[in-house]
């Protein structure tokens, strides 16, 4: 029996099982089995596997990477060529783009790489079409833009989300607050710090048993579901922010546009007529969570044209030095910082000082 058939069988069994307290353990088990099979689908066991798609993965350049995901013919290539000035082949038939087309834009001093990925089809996570490679490239992005056609119903949004979820990409979510630590002996140690609506000791044990884990410490610090626990045990999930780009708004009425504006994480645009691009760029910047640090050579004015761009979670002086060159840290005596992160301007700081957006820094070497 092939993997796909097994997956379909488990999905069918899950669909016909009633959801209640008595069946929750069983459903958790099925979910764990499903997650394991999905993982095998993505990374086949043994063997060298098929060759990767020709020209698929693109070298990472710039400070951040944004992938355009969507069904064929929703205007991804038009959007890329109008944003970045890169020509990605555009035609009125489906599947025009066959490999990844990269483009780069400069926005607020940051170099952002845009990837126009080929259209994905339903069943991509099961290896249909070029889906597997497309979604593998999507996993490496810092932000995903799901491009949707305004005229087609939002069913597309559900389908694409489902495909990405099946590949271990979680959109606009935080990693579940679950402590998980494997041990050599001592059985399953299960602690709960807040009331749980779904998981109990038995459910956790049955899910872990499916992974052949019999000794571990599990701490649930928030109300978690079986899916959350499976995500933590699998450990290969990526949490990526996502913006839904609704394209082709030049074909709908103003009233419909007002309704669309109320949808969260959504930006309506028209790629062809270049409407609302500034709104899209601003939202992209918000979701990327980047911090700009300006450099100041000794005795000169700060260079405001080309900042060093860092992700929000790594903005210490140490990260700044590593971004420029790894030998800088050894030579660093202290740094002078001007801006929002310090009390005095300038302030002498060490390598652990955390900087904020648009700070100015001058490094003093030994």
C-alpha positions in Angstrom: 0.0 0.0 0.0 1.5 3.3 -1.0 2.0 6.2 1.5 -0.6 8.3 -0.2 -3.2 5.6 0.1 -2.3 5.2 3.8 -2.6 8.9 4.3 -6.0 9.0 2.6 -7.2 6.1 4.7 -6.3 7.8 8.0 -7.9 11.1 6.8 -11.0 9.2 6.0 -11.0 7.5 9.4 -10.5 10.9 11.1 -13.4 12.3 9.1 -15.8 9.7 10.2 -14.8 9.6 13.9 -17.0 11.7 16.2 -15.3 14.3 18.2 -15.8 13.8 21.9 -13.9 13.1 25.1 -14.0 9.3 24.6 -12.4 9.5 21.1 -10.0 12.4 21.7 -7.1 9.9 22.5 -7.8 8.0 19.3 -7.9 11.1 17.2 -4.6 12.3 18.7 -3.0 9.0 17.8 -4.3 9.3 14.2 -3.0 12.9 14.0 0.4 11.7 15.1 0.4 8.9 12.6 -0.6 11.3 9.9 2.2 13.8 10.8 4.8 11.0 10.6 3.6 9.9 7.2 3.6 13.5 5.9 7.2 13.8 7.1 8.1 10.6 5.2 6.5 12.0 2.1 8.5 15.2 2.3 11.8 13.4 3.1 11.7 9.9 1.6 13.6 7.3 3.5 17.0 6.2 2.2 18.2 6.4 -1.4 19.5 9.6 -3.0 15.9 10.6 -3.9 14.9 12.3 -7.1 17.0 15.3 -8.3 15.8 18.6 -7.1 13.9 20.7 -9.5 16.0 22.5 -12.0 16.7 26.1 -10.9 14.4 25.9 -7.9 16.3 27.0 -4.8 17.7 30.4 -5.2 20.8 31.7 -3.3 19.6 33.9 -0.4 20.6 37.5 -0.8 19.7 40.7 0.9 18.3 41.1 4.4 15.0 39.2 4.1 13.3 36.9 1.7 9.7 37.1 0.7 8.0 34.3 -1.3 4.8 34.7 -3.4 2.6 31.7 -3.1 -0.6 31.2 -5.0 -2.6 29.3 -7.6 -1.7 29.7 -11.3 -2.8 33.0 -12.9 -3.5 35.1 -9.9 -1.0 37.7 -10.9 2.2 36.8 -9.0 4.5 37.5 -11.9 2.9 40.8 -12.7 3.2 41.8 -9.1 6.9 40.9 -9.0 7.7 42.7 -12.2 5.9 45.8 -11.2 7.4 45.8 -7.6 11.0 44.9 -8.5 11.2 45.7 -12.2 12.3 42.1 -12.9 10.7 40.5 -15.9 9.0 37.2 -15.0 7.2 35.8 -18.0 3.5 36.8 -17.9 0.8 35.3 -20.1 -2.9 34.8 -20.0 -2.7 31.0 -19.6 -2.0 29.0 -16.4 1.4 27.7 -15.3 3.4 30.4 -17.1 6.1 30.5 -14.4 7.9 27.1 -14.2 10.8 27.8 -11.9 11.6 30.3 -9.1 12.1 33.9 -10.4 14.0 36.1 -8.0 13.9 39.9 -7.8 15.2 42.4 -5.3 13.7 45.6 -4.0 15.2 48.2 -1.8 12.8 49.5 0.8 13.7 51.8 3.8 17.4 50.9 3.1 16.9 47.2 3.4 17.5 44.8 0.5 14.6 42.5 0.2 14.6 39.4 -2.0 11.3 38.6 -3.7 10.7 35.1 -5.0 8.0 34.4 -7.6 7.2 30.8 -7.0 5.4 28.6 -9.6 1.7 28.2 -9.1 0.7 25.4 -6.7 -2.2 23.1 -7.2 -4.4 21.3 -4.8 -2.5 18.2 -3.5 0.9 19.9 -3.6 1.8 18.6 -0.2 1.3 15.0 -1.4 3.8 15.7 -4.2 1.5 16.7 -7.1 2.7 19.2 -9.6 5.9 21.0 -8.7 4.3 21.5 -5.3 6.9 19.9 -3.2 9.8 22.0 -4.4 7.6 25.2 -4.3 6.7 24.7 -0.7 10.3 23.7 0.2 11.5 27.1 -1.1 8.6 28.7 0.8 9.8 27.2 4.0 13.0 29.3 3.7 11.3 32.6 3.4 10.9 35.2 6.2 7.5 36.2 5.0 5.0 34.6 2.7 2.6 36.6 0.5 -0.3 34.5 -0.5 -1.6 36.0 -3.7 -5.3 35.5 -4.2 -7.7 36.5 -7.0 -10.4 38.8 -5.6 -13.0 37.4 -8.1 -12.4 33.8 -7.1 -13.9 32.9 -3.7 -11.8 32.6 -0.5 -11.9 28.8 -0.9 -8.5 29.3 -2.5 -7.1 30.8 0.7 -8.2 27.7 2.7 -6.7 25.3 0.1 -3.3 27.1 0.1 -3.2 27.3 3.9 -4.0 23.6 4.1 -1.2 22.7 1.6 1.3 24.8 3.6 0.2 23.4 6.9 0.7 19.9 5.5 4.3 20.9 4.9 4.9 22.0 8.5 4.6 25.8 7.7 2.5 27.6 10.3 1.2 30.9 9.2 0.8 33.9 11.6 1.2 31.7 14.6 3.5 31.6 17.6 5.3 28.3 18.5 3.2 26.5 21.1 4.3 27.1 24.7 5.2 23.4 25.5 8.3 22.2 27.2 9.6 19.0 25.7 12.8 17.2 26.8 13.7 13.6 26.0 15.4 11.5 28.7 17.1 8.1 28.9 14.9 6.8 31.8 12.2 7.8 34.2 9.1 7.4 32.1 6.8 10.3 31.0 6.8 13.2 33.4 3.7 15.3 32.6 3.1 18.7 34.2 0.4 21.2 33.5 0.6 24.9 34.6 -3.0 25.9 33.4 -6.3 24.0 32.8 -6.4 21.9 29.6 -9.4 21.5 27.5 -8.1 18.8 25.2 -4.9 17.0 26.4 -4.6 14.9 29.5 -1.9 12.5 30.6 -3.2 9.5 28.7 -3.6 11.5 25.4 0.0 12.8 25.7 1.3 9.3 26.5 -0.5 7.7 23.5 0.8 10.4 21.1 4.4 10.0 22.4 4.1 6.2 22.2 3.3 6.6 18.5 6.8 8.3 18.2 8.3 5.5 20.3 9.2 8.1 23.0 8.7 6.5 26.5 10.9 8.8 28.6 10.4 12.5 28.5 9.5 15.6 30.4 6.4 17.4 29.0 5.3 20.8 30.4 2.1 22.4 29.0 2.2 26.1 29.8 -0.9 27.1 27.8 -4.1 25.4 26.7 -2.7 23.2 24.0 -4.2 20.8 21.4 -2.9 17.5 20.1 -1.7 19.3 17.0 0.5 21.6 19.1 2.1 18.7 20.9 2.8 16.9 17.6 4.3 20.1 16.2 6.7 20.3 19.2 7.6 16.6 19.0 8.2 16.7 15.2 10.4 19.8 15.8 10.6 20.7 12.1 7.9 23.2 12.0 8.6 26.8 10.8 6.5 29.7 11.9 6.3 32.3 9.2 4.3 35.5 9.1 1.9 35.8 6.2 0.0 38.5 4.3 -2.9 37.8 2.0 -2.6 39.9 -1.2 -5.9 40.2 -2.9 -5.1 41.0 -6.5 -7.3 42.4 -9.4 -9.3 44.9 -7.3 -9.7 47.0 -10.5 -12.5 44.6 -11.3 -14.7 45.0 -8.2 -16.9 47.7 -6.7 -16.0 50.1 -3.9 -18.5 48.5 -1.5 -16.8 45.1 -2.0 -13.4 46.7 -1.4 -14.6 48.1 2.0 -15.6 44.6 3.1 -12.2 43.2 2.0 -10.3 45.8 4.0 -11.8 44.4 7.2 -10.2 40.9 6.7 -7.1 40.5 9.0 -3.6 40.2 7.4 -5.1 41.3 4.1 -4.0 43.9 1.5 -6.0 44.5 -1.6 -4.0 45.6 -4.6 -4.0 45.7 -8.4 -0.7 44.4 -9.7 -1.6 45.4 -13.3 -2.6 49.0 -12.5 -0.1 49.3 -9.6 -2.7 50.4 -7.1 -2.0 50.3 -3.3 1.6 49.2 -3.6 2.7 51.6 -0.9 0.2 50.0 1.5 1.5 46.5 0.6 5.2 47.6 1.1 4.4 49.2 4.5 2.7 46.0 5.7 5.5 43.8 4.4 7.9 45.9 6.4 5.8 45.6 9.6 5.5 41.8 9.2 9.2 41.3 8.5 10.2 42.8 11.9 13.5 44.3 10.8 15.6 46.8 12.6 17.9 49.3 10.9 21.2 50.2 12.5 23.2 53.1 11.0 26.9 53.1 11.2 29.0 56.1 12.0 32.7 56.3 11.2 34.8 58.2 13.7 34.7 62.0 13.2 32.1 61.8 10.4 28.4 62.0 10.1 26.3 58.8 10.3 25.7 57.1 7.0 21.9 57.2 6.7 21.8 55.7 3.2 22.8 52.1 3.8 21.8 50.8 7.2 22.8 47.4 8.6 19.5 45.5 8.8 19.0 42.9 11.6 16.0 40.7 12.6 14.2 42.0 15.7 15.2 39.1 17.9 18.9 39.5 17.2 19.8 43.2 17.6 22.6 43.0 20.2 25.9 44.7 19.4 27.4 41.2 19.1 24.9 40.3 16.3 25.7 43.6 14.5 29.4 42.8 14.5 28.8 39.2 13.3 26.6 40.5 10.4 29.5 42.7 9.2 32.4 40.3 9.8 33.1 37.6 12.4 36.6 38.9 13.2 35.1 42.2 14.4 34.0 40.8 17.7 37.5 39.8 18.7 38.8 43.4 18.0 35.8 45.2 19.7 36.7 47.2 22.8 33.3 48.9 23.2 30.7 50.6 21.1 29.1 54.1 21.2 25.4 54.1 20.6 23.0 57.0 19.9 19.2 56.5 19.7 16.2 55.1 21.5 17.9 52.2 23.2 20.2 54.3 25.4 19.7 56.9 28.2 22.6 59.1 27.2 23.6 60.1 23.6 26.2 58.7 23.0 26.5 55.9 25.5 29.3 53.4 25.9 28.0 49.9 25.6 29.4 46.4 25.5 28.6 43.5 23.1 25.4 42.5 25.0 23.6 45.8 24.6 20.3 45.4 22.6 19.7 48.1 20.0 16.4 49.5 18.6 15.3 50.6 15.2 17.3 53.5 13.6 20.0 53.6 16.3 23.4 54.9 15.3 26.5 52.9 16.3 30.2 53.6 16.3 32.6 50.7 17.0 35.8 51.3 19.0 38.5 48.7 18.4 41.1 47.6 20.9 
